[in-house]
Amino acid sequence: MASGFRLTPVPGGGIDPGEQPVEALTRELLEETGLELVGARLLDARTSQRNGISWSLTALFYAASQPLRDIRDTAVLSPPAADAAHMLDRTWNRI
């Protein structure tokens, strides 16, 4: 990974009817953090399916940047592990 870059989880959310995934990504991040993305581009897409269970998961991976004006006043807070445990939960919906 390039110096000065890191991976970080971002808020989750849903895709509204008629909305493209990259539009949902941009909207959810703005709604939940106040940060604006610029030039988001798809890096990879992976789909997982399991036999015997009717579900599939598609994960989309994007690269984007933030305008410098948004970053200057942004603080990154790392919660204690016990407080962050709920962030590891995933919601799976049967179809």
N, C-alpha and C positions, 0 to 999 in steps of 0.2 A: 504494500500500500504506500502511496506517495507520502512524503513527509508533510505534516500539517493536516492530513485528512484522517477522519475516523468514521466508523460506522456507529450509528445511534438509532435506537428504535424511535419511531414517530407515532403519533396518535392514530388510532384506527377509526374506521367508520364504514359506512355503506356507500354504494353507488346508487344515486338517484335514477329513476327511470329516464332513459334518453341521454344519460350522462356517460361520457367516456371515462375509463379508469384514470387517466392522467388528470382529467378535470376534477374527479372526486378527490384525488390525492391533493391537488392544489387547494381545493375548497376546504377539505377537512383540516389540513395543516393551518390554514388561515383562521378558520373558525376556532380551533382548539388552542392555538399558540399565538395567533396574531402575526405570524411570520409569512411572508410572501415568497413563493418559489418562482424562479426564473429558469426557463429553458429545460424543464424536466424532460428526460428522454428515457425510454425503456431500455434497460440493460439485459434483462433476462426474464423469462416466464417459465414456470415449472408447474406441472400438474401431477397430483398424487391421487391414486384411486386404490381402494382395498376391495378384495374379493369378499363376498358374503355380506358386506355392509354397503348400503346404498348412499354413498357420499363421495364427493370429490373436493379437492382443495386446489385452487390455482393461486400461486404466489407470484406477484409481479414485482420486479426490482427496478428502481429508477435511480438515475443520477440527476441532480439539480443543484442550483446555487441559490443563495439568498443575497438580495441587495445589501451592500455594506451598511446602509443606514439602518436596516433592521437588526443587524448583528451587534452593533455598538452598545445598545442598551439591553442586551439579552444576557441573562445569567443562566448558567447550567448548574442545576442542583442535583446532587446525587443522594437520594434518600437512603437511610439505613436499610440493610438487607431485609430485616423483618418487615419494615413498612412497604418495601417494594415487592414482596412476595405475590401480592395480588396482581401485579403487572404480568406475571408469568402465565396466568390463566388464559385459556383459549376457549372460545365459544364455538361449538360445533352444532350445526343444525342438520337433522336428518331430512332427506328429501324423498 
